[in-house]
Amino acid sequence: MTAHEVDGSPNGQDERRARGLEMMSRVYGFDVDEARGDFMETTVDHLFGDIWSRPGLSFRDRRLLLIGLLAGQHLNDVLDLQMPAALANAEITPDELREIVLFLTHYTGWPQGARLNGQAETHIARYQKAARKGGSPG
């Protein structure tokens, strides 16, 4: 059994849930302290407790893959969660986010790229304003 498999015991499930909640908070950039209902419990336990916690790819690698996928599927509402979290966690710099947008524009299409650029610049401005004030963007 690997470190990411649950042994089926209540204690193993509790550890998986705690790992999932911690990872979900890190991914989204805000506190997630519970999972209610089967859908959210499965999301927390499996997606965040198992998949995001696996070895093999860095957290940054996973974030970059997710940003690319979301951009390609025009899921800009979820990008509004991922971009500021990536900046706040220092996974990417403002200049790297701008480069990501420029690169993805050539694969997602110019209208989507223009929207991505606007989103990125909005999140960068918030991030930089918060950094100047010594806080975190919210």
N, CA, C and O atoms as a GROMACS GRO file, in nm:
protein
  552
    1MET      N    1   0.084  -0.117   0.000
    1MET     CA    2   0.000   0.000   0.000
    1MET      C    3   0.089   0.124   0.000
    1MET      O    4   0.185   0.132   0.078
    2THR      N    5   0.059   0.222  -0.086
    2THR     CA    6   0.140   0.344  -0.093
    2THR      C    7   0.093   0.443   0.013
    2THR      O    8  -0.008   0.422   0.080
    3ALA      N    9   0.169   0.550   0.026
    3ALA     CA   10   0.135   0.653   0.124
    3ALA      C   11   0.002   0.719   0.091
    3ALA      O   12  -0.059   0.781   0.178
    4HIS      N   13  -0.042   0.708  -0.033
    4HIS     CA   14  -0.164   0.776  -0.074
    4HIS      C   15  -0.285   0.684  -0.079
    4HIS      O   16  -0.396   0.728  -0.110
    5GLU      N   17  -0.265   0.559  -0.048
    5GLU     CA   18  -0.378   0.467  -0.040
    5GLU      C   19  -0.432   0.470   0.102
    5GLU      O   20  -0.357   0.486   0.198
    6VAL      N   21  -0.560   0.453   0.113
    6VAL     CA   22  -0.622   0.450   0.244
    6VAL      C   23  -0.639   0.306   0.284
    6VAL      O   24  -0.682   0.223   0.204
    7ASP      N   25  -0.605   0.275   0.409
    7ASP     CA   26  -0.610   0.136   0.454
    7ASP      C   27  -0.751   0.090   0.491
    7ASP      O   28  -0.769  -0.023   0.536
    8GLY      N   29  -0.851   0.177   0.474
    8GLY     CA   30  -0.987   0.138   0.502
    8GLY      C   31  -1.029   0.161   0.646
    8GLY      O   32  -1.148   0.153   0.678
    9SER      N   33  -0.935   0.189   0.732
    9SER     CA   34  -0.969   0.213   0.872
    9SER      C   35  -1.022   0.355   0.886
    9SER      O   36  -0.993   0.442   0.804
   10PRO      N   37  -1.101   0.379   0.990
   10PRO     CA   38  -1.149   0.515   1.013
   10PRO      C   39  -1.034   0.615   1.026
   10PRO      O   40  -1.045   0.728   0.979
   11ASN      N   41  -0.925   0.574   1.088
   11ASN     CA   42  -0.810   0.663   1.103
   11ASN      C   43  -0.748   0.695   0.968
   11ASN      O   44  -0.710   0.809   0.942
   12GLY      N   45  -0.737   0.594   0.881
   12GLY     CA   46  -0.684   0.617   0.747
   12GLY      C   47  -0.773   0.710   0.667
   12GLY      O   48  -0.723   0.796   0.594
   13GLN      N   49  -0.903   0.695   0.680
   13GLN     CA   50  -0.997   0.784   0.611
   13GLN      C   51  -0.988   0.926   0.666
   13GLN      O   52  -0.996   1.022   0.590
   14ASP      N   53  -0.971   0.939   0.796
   14ASP     CA   54  -0.957   1.071   0.857
   14ASP      C   55  -0.832   1.141   0.806
   14ASP      O   56  -0.834   1.261   0.778
   15GLU      N   57  -0.721   1.065   0.792
   15GLU     CA   58  -0.596   1.123   0.740
   15GLU      C   59  -0.614   1.167   0.595
   15GLU      O   60  -0.567   1.273   0.556
   16ARG      N   61  -0.681   1.086   0.517
   16ARG     CA   62  -0.707   1.118   0.376
   16ARG      C   63  -0.793   1.244   0.366
   16ARG      O   64  -0.765   1.332   0.284
   17ARG      N   65  -0.896   1.253   0.449
   17ARG     CA   66  -0.983   1.370   0.448
   17ARG      C   67  -0.905   1.495   0.487
   17ARG      O   68  -0.919   1.599   0.422
   18ALA      N   69  -0.824   1.485   0.592
   18ALA     CA   70  -0.744   1.600   0.636
   18ALA      C   71  -0.646   1.642   0.526
   18ALA      O   72  -0.631   1.762   0.500
   19ARG      N   73  -0.581   1.545   0.462
   19ARG     CA   74  -0.488   1.575   0.352
   19ARG      C   75  -0.564   1.642   0.238
   19ARG      O   76  -0.515   1.739   0.179
   20GLY      N   77  -0.683   1.592   0.207
   20GLY     CA   78  -0.764   1.648   0.100
   20GLY      C   79  -0.808   1.790   0.128
   20GLY      O   80  -0.802   1.876   0.040
   21LEU      N   81  -0.853   1.816   0.250
   21LEU     CA   82  -0.896   1.951   0.285
   21LEU      C   83  -0.780   2.049   0.282
   21LEU      O   84  -0.794   2.162   0.235
   22GLU      N   85  -0.665   2.006   0.331
   22GLU     CA   86  -0.546   2.091   0.329
   22GLU      C   87  -0.504   2.122   0.185
   22GLU      O   88  -0.474   2.237   0.152
   23MET      N   89  -0.503   2.020   0.100
   23MET     CA   90  -0.463   2.040  -0.040
   23MET      C   91  -0.565   2.127  -0.114
   23MET      O   92  -0.526   2.213  -0.192
   24MET      N   93  -0.693   2.105  -0.089
   24MET     CA   94  -0.797   2.184  -0.154
   24MET      C   95  -0.782   2.332  -0.116
   24MET      O   96  -0.797   2.419  -0.201
   25SER      N   97  -0.754   2.359   0.010
   25SER     CA   98  -0.731   2.496   0.053
   25SER      C   99  -0.610   2.556  -0.019
   25SER      O  100  -0.612   2.673  -0.058
   26ARG      N  101  -0.506   2.477  -0.035
   26ARG     CA  102  -0.386   2.526  -0.104
   26ARG      C  103  -0.414   2.553  -0.252
   26ARG      O  104  -0.370   2.654  -0.306
   27VAL      N  105  -0.487   2.463  -0.315
   27VAL     CA  106  -0.518   2.479  -0.458
   27VAL      C  107  -0.604   2.602  -0.482
   27VAL      O  108  -0.578   2.678  -0.576
   28TYR      N  109  -0.705   2.622  -0.400
   28TYR     CA  110  -0.798   2.732  -0.423
   28TYR      C  111  -0.757   2.862  -0.356
   28TYR      O  112  -0.812   2.967  -0.389
   29GLY      N  113  -0.664   2.857  -0.264
   29GLY     CA  114  -0.616   2.979  -0.202
   29GLY      C  115  -0.705   3.035  -0.094
   29GLY      O  116  -0.690   3.151  -0.055
   30PHE      N  117  -0.797   2.956  -0.043
   30PHE     CA  118  -0.880   2.997   0.070
   30PHE      C  119  -0.911   2.874   0.153
   30PHE      O  120  -0.903   2.760   0.106
   31ASP      N  121  -0.947   2.898   0.279
   31ASP     CA  122  -0.969   2.786   0.372
   31ASP      C  123  -1.092   2.704   0.334
   31ASP      O  124  -1.200   2.758   0.309
   32VAL      N  125  -1.073   2.575   0.330
   32VAL     CA  126  -1.181   2.479   0.312
   32VAL      C  127  -1.172   2.390   0.434
   32VAL      O  128  -1.074   2.317   0.452
   33ASP      N  129  -1.274   2.394   0.519
   33ASP     CA  130  -1.262   2.321   0.645
   33ASP      C  131  -1.359   2.205   0.660
   33ASP      O  132  -1.360   2.138   0.763
   34GLU      N  133  -1.441   2.180   0.557
   34GLU     CA  134  -1.530   2.065   0.565
   34GLU      C  135  -1.576   2.026   0.425
   34GLU      O  136  -1.564   2.102   0.329
   35ALA      N  137  -1.627   1.906   0.416
   35ALA     CA  138  -1.683   1.855   0.291
   35ALA      C  139  -1.820   1.797   0.325
   35ALA      O  140  -1.831   1.705   0.405
   36ARG      N  141  -1.922   1.852   0.263
   36ARG     CA  142  -2.058   1.804   0.291
   36ARG      C  143  -2.117   1.740   0.166
   36ARG      O  144  -2.106   1.794   0.056
   37GLY      N  145  -2.177   1.626   0.185
   37GLY     CA  146  -2.241   1.555   0.075
   37GLY      C  147  -2.143   1.465   0.002
   37GLY      O  148  -2.022   1.485   0.008
   38ASP      N  149  -2.199   1.365  -0.065
   38ASP     CA  150  -2.116   1.266  -0.134
   38ASP      C  151  -2.025   1.326  -0.239
   38ASP      O  152  -1.908   1.288  -0.250
   39PHE      N  153  -2.075   1.421  -0.318
   39PHE     CA  154  -1.993   1.481  -0.423
   39PHE      C  155  -1.871   1.550  -0.363
   39PHE      O  156  -1.758   1.526  -0.407
   40MET      N  157  -1.892   1.636  -0.264
   40MET     CA  158  -1.780   1.709  -0.204
   40MET      C  159  -1.687   1.616  -0.128
   40MET      O  160  -1.565   1.635  -0.131
   41GLU      N  161  -1.741   1.517  -0.060
   41GLU     CA  162  -1.656   1.422   0.011
   41GLU      C  163  -1.565   1.348  -0.086
   41GLU      O  164  -1.447   1.329  -0.059
   42THR      N  165  -1.620   1.305  -0.199
   42THR     CA  166  -1.541   1.236  -0.301
   42THR      C  167  -1.438   1.330  -0.362
   42THR      O  168  -1.324   1.290  -0.386
   43THR      N  169  -1.478   1.454  -0.386
   43THR     CA  170  -1.385   1.554  -0.440
   43THR      C  171  -1.268   1.575  -0.346
   43THR      O  172  -1.152   1.571  -0.387
   44VAL      N  173  -1.298   1.597  -0.219
   44VAL     CA  174  -1.193   1.622  -0.120
   44VAL      C  175  -1.104   1.499  -0.104
   44VAL      O  176  -0.982   1.509  -0.109
   45ASP      N  177  -1.167   1.382  -0.084
   45ASP     CA  178  -1.090   1.261  -0.056
   45ASP      C  179  -1.009   1.213  -0.176
   45ASP      O  180  -0.891   1.183  -0.163
   46HIS      N  181  -1.073   1.206  -0.291
   46HIS     CA  182  -1.005   1.149  -0.407
   46HIS      C  183  -0.922   1.252  -0.484
   46HIS      O  184  -0.801   1.237  -0.497
   47LEU      N  185  -0.988   1.358  -0.534
   47LEU     CA  186  -0.916   1.455  -0.617
   47LEU      C  187  -0.804   1.523  -0.540
   47LEU      O  188  -0.690   1.530  -0.586
   48PHE      N  189  -0.836   1.574  -0.422
   48PHE     CA  190  -0.735   1.650  -0.348
   48PHE      C  191  -0.654   1.564  -0.253
   48PHE      O  192  -0.534   1.587  -0.236
   49GLY      N  193  -0.715   1.465  -0.190
   49GLY     CA  194  -0.643   1.379  -0.097
   49GLY      C  195  -0.553   1.279  -0.166
   49GLY      O  196  -0.449   1.240  -0.112
   50ASP      N  197  -0.592   1.235  -0.285
   50ASP     CA  198  -0.515   1.135  -0.359
   50ASP      C  199  -0.443   1.195  -0.480
   50ASP      O  200  -0.320   1.190  -0.487
   51ILE      N  201  -0.516   1.250  -0.574
   51ILE     CA  202  -0.460   1.291  -0.703
   51ILE      C  203  -0.365   1.411  -0.690
   51ILE      O  204  -0.252   1.404  -0.737
   52TRP      N  205  -0.410   1.520  -0.628
   52TRP     CA  206  -0.323   1.636  -0.613
   52TRP      C  207  -0.205   1.607  -0.521
   52TRP      O  208  -0.104   1.677  -0.525
   53SER      N  209  -0.216   1.506  -0.438
   53SER     CA  210  -0.111   1.474  -0.340
   53SER      C  211  -0.011   1.370  -0.389
   53SER      O  212   0.084   1.337  -0.318
   54ARG      N  213  -0.032   1.316  -0.509
   54ARG     CA  214   0.057   1.212  -0.560
   54ARG      C  215   0.197   1.266  -0.588
   54ARG      O  216   0.213   1.383  -0.622
   55PRO      N  217   0.297   1.181  -0.575
   55PRO     CA  218   0.431   1.219  -0.621
   55PRO      C  219   0.435   1.211  -0.773
   55PRO      O  220   0.342   1.159  -0.835
   56GLY      N  221   0.539   1.262  -0.832
   56GLY     CA  222   0.556   1.248  -0.977
   56GLY      C  223   0.548   1.380  -1.051
   56GLY      O  224   0.619   1.399  -1.150
   57LEU      N  225   0.464   1.470  -1.005
   57LEU     CA  226   0.457   1.605  -1.061
   57LEU      C  227   0.462   1.703  -0.944
   57LEU      O  228   0.409   1.675  -0.837
   58SER      N  229   0.524   1.815  -0.967
   58SER     CA  230   0.524   1.917  -0.862
   58SER      C  231   0.387   1.982  -0.855
   58SER      O  232   0.306   1.970  -0.947
   59PHE      N  233   0.363   2.051  -0.747
   59PHE     CA  234   0.238   2.125  -0.732
   59PHE      C  235   0.227   2.227  -0.846
   59PHE      O  236   0.121   2.244  -0.905
   60ARG      N  237   0.337   2.295  -0.874
   60ARG     CA  238   0.339   2.395  -0.982
   60ARG      C  239   0.306   2.330  -1.117
   60ARG      O  240   0.230   2.387  -1.195
   61ASP      N  241   0.363   2.213  -1.144
   61ASP     CA  242   0.332   2.142  -1.269
   61ASP      C  243   0.182   2.118  -1.281
   61ASP      O  244   0.122   2.141  -1.386
   62ARG      N  245   0.123   2.071  -1.174
   62ARG     CA  246  -0.022   2.043  -1.175
   62ARG      C  247  -0.100   2.171  -1.198
   62ARG      O  248  -0.198   2.172  -1.274
   63ARG      N  249  -0.059   2.280  -1.134
   63ARG     CA  250  -0.128   2.408  -1.150
   63ARG      C  251  -0.118   2.455  -1.296
   63ARG      O  252  -0.217   2.500  -1.353
   64LEU      N  253   0.000   2.445  -1.355
   64LEU     CA  254   0.017   2.488  -1.494
   64LEU      C  255  -0.068   2.404  -1.589
   64LEU      O  256  -0.129   2.458  -1.682
   65LEU      N  257  -0.071   2.274  -1.567
   65LEU     CA  258  -0.156   2.188  -1.650
   65LEU      C  259  -0.302   2.228  -1.637
   65LEU      O  260  -0.375   2.234  -1.737
   66LEU      N  261  -0.345   2.254  -1.514
   66LEU     CA  262  -0.484   2.291  -1.491
   66LEU      C  263  -0.517   2.425  -1.556
   66LEU      O  264  -0.623   2.439  -1.617
   67ILE      N  265  -0.429   2.522  -1.544
   67ILE     CA  266  -0.453   2.651  -1.607
   67ILE      C  267  -0.467   2.635  -1.758
   67ILE      O  268  -0.556   2.694  -1.819
   68GLY      N  269  -0.380   2.556  -1.818
   68GLY     CA  270  -0.388   2.533  -1.963
   68GLY      C  271  -0.518   2.465  -2.003
   68GLY      O  272  -0.582   2.504  -2.101
   69LEU      N  273  -0.558   2.365  -1.927
   69LEU     CA  274  -0.683   2.294  -1.955
   69LEU      C  275  -0.802   2.387  -1.941
   69LEU      O  276  -0.890   2.389  -2.027
   70LEU      N  277  -0.806   2.463  -1.833
   70LEU     CA  278  -0.918   2.554  -1.810
   70LEU      C  279  -0.927   2.660  -1.920
   70LEU      O  280  -1.036   2.693  -1.966
   71ALA      N  281  -0.811   2.712  -1.961
   71ALA     CA  282  -0.810   2.810  -2.069
   71ALA      C  283  -0.861   2.748  -2.198
   71ALA      O  284  -0.940   2.810  -2.270
   72GLY      N  285  -0.817   2.628  -2.228
   72GLY     CA  286  -0.859   2.560  -2.350
   72GLY      C  287  -1.008   2.529  -2.354
   72GLY      O  288  -1.069   2.522  -2.461
   73GLN      N  289  -1.066   2.509  -2.236
   73GLN     CA  290  -1.209   2.481  -2.229
   73GLN      C  291  -1.291   2.606  -2.199
   73GLN      O  292  -1.413   2.598  -2.178
   74HIS      N  293  -1.225   2.721  -2.197
   74HIS     CA  294  -1.290   2.850  -2.173
   74HIS      C  295  -1.362   2.853  -2.039
   74HIS      O  296  -1.470   2.912  -2.027
   75LEU      N  297  -1.304   2.790  -1.940
   75LEU     CA  298  -1.362   2.787  -1.805
   75LEU      C  299  -1.302   2.901  -1.723
   75LEU      O  300  -1.233   2.880  -1.623
   76ASN      N  301  -1.332   3.022  -1.767
   76ASN     CA  302  -1.272   3.141  -1.709
   76ASN      C  303  -1.313   3.165  -1.564
   76ASN      O  304  -1.238   3.226  -1.488
   77ASP      N  305  -1.431   3.119  -1.525
   77ASP     CA  306  -1.471   3.136  -1.386
   77ASP      C  307  -1.379   3.058  -1.293
   77ASP      O  308  -1.346   3.106  -1.184
   78VAL      N  309  -1.336   2.941  -1.334
   78VAL     CA  310  -1.243   2.862  -1.250
   78VAL      C  311  -1.102   2.921  -1.258
   78VAL      O  312  -1.026   2.915  -1.162
   79LEU      N  313  -1.067   2.978  -1.372
   79LEU     CA  314  -0.939   3.047  -1.383
   79LEU      C  315  -0.931   3.164  -1.285
   79LEU      O  316  -0.823   3.199  -1.237
   80ASP      N  317  -1.047   3.224  -1.255
   80ASP     CA  318  -1.049   3.333  -1.158
   80ASP      C  319  -1.018   3.284  -1.017
   80ASP      O  320  -0.991   3.366  -0.928
   81LEU      N  321  -1.021   3.155  -0.994
   81LEU     CA  322  -0.974   3.097  -0.868
   81LEU      C  323  -0.828   3.056  -0.878
   81LEU      O  324  -0.751   3.077  -0.785
   82GLN      N  325  -0.791   2.998  -0.991
   82GLN     CA  326  -0.657   2.940  -1.007
   82GLN      C  327  -0.548   3.046  -1.024
   82GLN      O  328  -0.440   3.034  -0.966
   83MET      N  329  -0.574   3.149  -1.103
   83MET     CA  330  -0.470   3.250  -1.126
   83MET      C  331  -0.428   3.321  -0.998
   83MET      O  332  -0.308   3.327  -0.969
   84PRO      N  333  -0.522   3.376  -0.920
   84PRO     CA  334  -0.477   3.444  -0.798
   84PRO      C  335  -0.414   3.349  -0.696
   84PRO      O  336  -0.324   3.388  -0.623
   85ALA      N  337  -0.462   3.225  -0.690
   85ALA     CA  338  -0.401   3.129  -0.597
   85ALA      C  339  -0.257   3.100  -0.637
   85ALA      O  340  -0.170   3.090  -0.551
   86ALA      N  341  -0.232   3.085  -0.767
   86ALA     CA  342  -0.096   3.058  -0.815
   86ALA      C  343  -0.003   3.176  -0.784
   86ALA      O  344   0.112   3.155  -0.747
   87LEU      N  345  -0.053   3.297  -0.799
   87LEU     CA  346   0.027   3.416  -0.766
   87LEU      C  347   0.052   3.423  -0.616
   87LEU      O  348   0.165   3.444  -0.572
   88ALA      N  349  -0.054   3.407  -0.538
   88ALA     CA  350  -0.043   3.419  -0.392
   88ALA      C  351   0.049   3.313  -0.333
   88ALA      O  352   0.118   3.340  -0.234
   89ASN      N  353   0.050   3.194  -0.391
   89ASN     CA  354   0.136   3.086  -0.342
   89ASN      C  355   0.277   3.093  -0.399
   89ASN      O  356   0.359   3.004  -0.372
   90ALA      N  357   0.307   3.196  -0.477
   90ALA     CA  358   0.438   3.215  -0.540
   90ALA      C  359   0.476   3.097  -0.630
   90ALA      O  360   0.593   3.063  -0.642
   91GLU      N  361   0.375   3.036  -0.691
   91GLU     CA  362   0.401   2.928  -0.787
   91GLU      C  363   0.437   2.985  -0.924
   91GLU      O  364   0.511   2.924  -1.000
   92ILE      N  365   0.385   3.101  -0.952
   92ILE     CA  366   0.419   3.174  -1.074
   92ILE      C  367   0.433   3.321  -1.040
   92ILE      O  368   0.372   3.371  -0.946
   93THR      N  369   0.513   3.389  -1.119
   93THR     CA  370   0.530   3.533  -1.104
   93THR      C  371   0.434   3.604  -1.200
   93THR      O  372   0.381   3.541  -1.291
   94PRO      N  373   0.413   3.732  -1.180
   94PRO     CA  374   0.332   3.806  -1.276
   94PRO      C  375   0.385   3.794  -1.419
   94PRO      O  376   0.307   3.777  -1.513
   95ASP      N  377   0.516   3.802  -1.436
   95ASP     CA  378   0.572   3.789  -1.571
   95ASP      C  379   0.549   3.650  -1.629
   95ASP      O  380   0.523   3.636  -1.748
   96GLU      N  381   0.557   3.547  -1.546
   96GLU     CA  382   0.529   3.411  -1.594
   96GLU      C  383   0.382   3.397  -1.632
   96GLU      O  384   0.351   3.330  -1.731
   97LEU      N  385   0.293   3.456  -1.556
   97LEU     CA  386   0.150   3.450  -1.592
   97LEU      C  387   0.126   3.519  -1.725
   97LEU      O  388   0.049   3.469  -1.807
   98ARG      N  389   0.190   3.631  -1.747
   98ARG     CA  390   0.177   3.699  -1.877
   98ARG      C  391   0.229   3.611  -1.991
   98ARG      O  392   0.169   3.606  -2.098
   99GLU      N  393   0.338   3.542  -1.967
   99GLU     CA  394   0.394   3.452  -2.070
   99GLU      C  395   0.301   3.334  -2.094
   99GLU      O  396   0.284   3.290  -2.208
  100ILE      N  397   0.241   3.281  -1.989
  100ILE     CA  398   0.143   3.172  -2.002
  100ILE      C  399   0.028   3.217  -2.091
  100ILE      O  400  -0.014   3.144  -2.181
  101VAL      N  401  -0.024   3.337  -2.065
  101VAL     CA  402  -0.135   3.390  -2.145
  101VAL      C  403  -0.094   3.402  -2.291
  101VAL      O  404  -0.170   3.361  -2.379
  102LEU      N  405   0.022   3.458  -2.317
  102LEU     CA  406   0.068   3.474  -2.455
  102LEU      C  407   0.081   3.338  -2.525
  102LEU      O  408   0.041   3.323  -2.640
  103PHE      N  409   0.137   3.242  -2.456
  103PHE     CA  410   0.153   3.108  -2.512
  103PHE      C  411   0.017   3.044  -2.538
  103PHE      O  412  -0.008   2.993  -2.647
  104LEU      N  413  -0.071   3.046  -2.438
  104LEU     CA  414  -0.202   2.981  -2.453
  104LEU      C  415  -0.290   3.048  -2.558
  104LEU      O  416  -0.374   2.982  -2.620
  105THR      N  417  -0.272   3.176  -2.579
  105THR     CA  418  -0.351   3.248  -2.680
  105THR      C  419  -0.338   3.181  -2.816
  105THR      O  420  -0.436   3.175  -2.891
  106HIS      N  421  -0.221   3.131  -2.847
  106HIS     CA  422  -0.198   3.070  -2.978
  106HIS      C  423  -0.261   2.933  -2.992
  106HIS      O  424  -0.268   2.879  -3.102
  107TYR      N  425  -0.308   2.876  -2.882
  107TYR     CA  426  -0.374   2.746  -2.885
  107TYR      C  427  -0.523   2.756  -2.854
  107TYR      O  428  -0.602   2.673  -2.899
  108THR      N  429  -0.562   2.858  -2.778
  108THR     CA  430  -0.702   2.872  -2.740
  108THR      C  431  -0.779   2.964  -2.833
  108THR      O  432  -0.902   2.963  -2.834
  109GLY      N  433  -0.708   3.043  -2.912
  109GLY     CA  434  -0.771   3.140  -3.001
  109GLY      C  435  -0.759   3.281  -2.944
  109GLY      O  436  -0.749   3.302  -2.824
  110TRP      N  437  -0.760   3.377  -3.037
  110TRP     CA  438  -0.735   3.515  -2.996
  110TRP      C  439  -0.844   3.572  -2.906
  110TRP      O  440  -0.810   3.641  -2.809
  111PRO      N  441  -0.972   3.548  -2.930
  111PRO     CA  442  -1.073   3.601  -2.837
  111PRO      C  443  -1.055   3.548  -2.694
  111PRO      O  444  -1.065   3.624  -2.598
  112GLN      N  445  -1.029   3.420  -2.680
  112GLN     CA  446  -1.005   3.364  -2.547
  112GLN      C  447  -0.876   3.420  -2.489
  112GLN      O  448  -0.869   3.447  -2.369
  113GLY      N  449  -0.776   3.437  -2.572
  113GLY     CA  450  -0.650   3.495  -2.524
  113GLY      C  451  -0.669   3.637  -2.473
  113GLY      O  452  -0.610   3.675  -2.372
  114ALA      N  453  -0.751   3.713  -2.543
  114ALA     CA  454  -0.778   3.849  -2.498
  114ALA      C  455  -0.848   3.848  -2.362
  114ALA      O  456  -0.818   3.930  -2.274
  115ARG      N  457  -0.939   3.756  -2.347
  115ARG     CA  458  -1.007   3.744  -2.217
  115ARG      C  459  -0.909   3.699  -2.109
  115ARG      O  460  -0.909   3.754  -1.999
  116LEU      N  461  -0.825   3.601  -2.140
  116LEU     CA  462  -0.723   3.555  -2.045
  116LEU      C  463  -0.631   3.670  -2.005
  116LEU      O  464  -0.597   3.685  -1.887
  117ASN      N  465  -0.592   3.750  -2.102
  117ASN     CA  466  -0.504   3.862  -2.074
  117ASN      C  467  -0.570   3.960  -1.977
  117ASN      O  468  -0.507   4.006  -1.882
  118GLY      N  469  -0.696   3.990  -2.000
  118GLY     CA  470  -0.767   4.079  -1.909
  118GLY      C  471  -0.776   4.022  -1.769
  118GLY      O  472  -0.755   4.093  -1.671
  119GLN      N  473  -0.807   3.894  -1.760
  119GLN     CA  474  -0.813   3.827  -1.629
  119GLN      C  475  -0.678   3.832  -1.560
  119GLN      O  476  -0.668   3.870  -1.443
  120ALA      N  477  -0.574   3.794  -1.633
  120ALA     CA  478  -0.440   3.790  -1.574
  120ALA      C  479  -0.400   3.929  -1.525
  120ALA      O  480  -0.349   3.942  -1.413
  121GLU      N  481  -0.422   4.031  -1.605
  121GLU     CA  482  -0.383   4.166  -1.564
  121GLU      C  483  -0.462   4.213  -1.442
  121GLU      O  484  -0.408   4.283  -1.356
  122THR      N  485  -0.588   4.176  -1.433
  122THR     CA  486  -0.669   4.209  -1.315
  122THR      C  487  -0.612   4.141  -1.191
  122THR      O  488  -0.596   4.205  -1.087
  123HIS      N  489  -0.580   4.013  -1.202
  123HIS     CA  490  -0.526   3.940  -1.086
  123HIS      C  491  -0.386   3.986  -1.051
  123HIS      O  492  -0.350   3.991  -0.933
  124ILE      N  493  -0.307   4.019  -1.150
  124ILE     CA  494  -0.172   4.071  -1.123
  124ILE      C  495  -0.181   4.204  -1.050
  124ILE      O  496  -0.108   4.227  -0.953
  125ALA      N  497  -0.270   4.292  -1.094
  125ALA     CA  498  -0.286   4.423  -1.028
  125ALA      C  499  -0.329   4.405  -0.883
  125ALA      O  500  -0.277   4.474  -0.794
  126ARG      N  501  -0.424   4.315  -0.857
  126ARG     CA  502  -0.467   4.289  -0.720
  126ARG      C  503  -0.354   4.233  -0.635
  126ARG      O  504  -0.334   4.272  -0.520
  127TYR      N  505  -0.280   4.139  -0.695
  127TYR     CA  506  -0.168   4.077  -0.626
  127TYR      C  507  -0.062   4.182  -0.590
  127TYR      O  508  -0.013   4.184  -0.477
  128GLN      N  509  -0.027   4.266  -0.685
  128GLN     CA  510   0.075   4.367  -0.661
  128GLN      C  511   0.029   4.473  -0.561
  128GLN      O  512   0.108   4.520  -0.480
  129LYS      N  513  -0.099   4.510  -0.567
  129LYS     CA  514  -0.154   4.605  -0.470
  129LYS      C  515  -0.148   4.548  -0.329
  129LYS      O  516  -0.109   4.616  -0.235
  130ALA      N  517  -0.187   4.422  -0.315
  130ALA     CA  518  -0.183   4.356  -0.184
  130ALA      C  519  -0.040   4.344  -0.135
  130ALA      O  520  -0.013   4.361  -0.016
  131ALA      N  521   0.052   4.314  -0.226
  131ALA     CA  522   0.193   4.300  -0.187
  131ALA      C  523   0.249   4.433  -0.137
  131ALA      O  524   0.326   4.437  -0.041
  132ARG      N  525   0.208   4.542  -0.202
  132ARG     CA  526   0.254   4.674  -0.158
  132ARG      C  527   0.200   4.707  -0.018
  132ARG      O  528   0.267   4.774   0.061
  133LYS      N  529   0.079   4.660   0.010
  133LYS     CA  530   0.018   4.685   0.141
  133LYS      C  531   0.062   4.584   0.245
  133LYS      O  532   0.029   4.597   0.362
  134GLY      N  533   0.137   4.482   0.202
  134GLY     CA  534   0.184   4.380   0.294
  134GLY      C  535   0.081   4.274   0.328
  134GLY      O  536   0.094   4.204   0.428
  135GLY      N  537  -0.020   4.262   0.246
  135GLY     CA  538  -0.125   4.164   0.272
  135GLY      C  539  -0.134   4.063   0.160
  135GLY      O  540  -0.044   4.051   0.078
  136SER      N  541  -0.244   3.991   0.160
  136SER     CA  542  -0.268   3.897   0.052
  136SER      C  543  -0.396   3.938  -0.021
  136SER      O  544  -0.489   3.987   0.042
  137PRO      N  545  -0.400   3.919  -0.152
  137PRO     CA  546  -0.518   3.959  -0.227
  137PRO      C  547  -0.639   3.879  -0.184
  137PRO      O  548  -0.626   3.762  -0.149
  138GLY      N  549  -0.752   3.939  -0.187
  138GLY     CA  550  -0.871   3.867  -0.146
  138GLY      C  551  -0.984   3.904  -0.222
  138GLY      O  552  -1.094   3.853  -0.199
   0.00000   0.00000   0.00000
